[in-house]
């Protein structure tokens, strides 16, 4: 008997009247039973077409969930812990329940699109849907590279567009009202002065302060993995590692924290103290909890009679105030640890309109002046 070519099909009738369809992929047969002959023939045609597009025996047997699990293990060796935890959470919550049991051969752009549409109908936010798209795009790129799918089906699906995000900020009077309520707590004063991310503030150590140079160096963040504990890690981007100049008033507040507050906390904790050299530790010397800080911030905000904003909006507030006072965008971007492009796309409406002075300057330059020279 001649060896069957890739994707060739065969049909046989069973004793009970049903039909068994068979195709050959990679020299191995795959079969499926149908009640009707036309359904069996349709399956053969479909499988032969997919075979010609690159369908393999492994992809015909492997489910989306099986390969996705293996791919996530590969990604875990290449990505930051927080990133891979988000990958796992979104995969576990949204992707696996929807398409995890599908065979890779049955995945299509329509199934991917249905996943996105169903998430949107359930009220899932656009950022989460976009993250699911990032996961599927990377996963299917890998699957195509190793020959298990013919197409990256996610490239043919439409992802919902996010609405333009309007940052929420306080003005200077509101910042002052808040700091009065919290007695100018150096933690919040540092946050409003520098626009640092919360994880960066929590990771600050005393060795990061150059007292003589009045500078603060940001080199780490605090990260809490699933399962408990904490680890220090570098900032997310190279721009995140930066040096910020501090005002003398803030330095004096930090000096008081160093000379008085920390020694008192250490003495009160006794043997339960765990030294991590942190500027803003818990009562036992460990990094403070983000959720507790957020709750405390909102408590103080309500007590001060101010509109509720997120802790992260302190960063936006700092940026907006600096820009409104004429600080160059490149300098503000450096303080925040982000690119000028991101800064301008987020805060451009806080940059004072200087077109009038620019117009006067260019008008003066381009106005032709004639000088009449008289001969005596």
Order of alpha helices (4+ residues) and beta strands (2+ residues): beta-beta-beta-alpha-alpha-alpha-alpha-alpha-alpha-alpha-alpha-alpha-alpha-beta-beta-beta-beta-beta-alpha-alpha-alpha-alpha-alpha-alpha-alpha
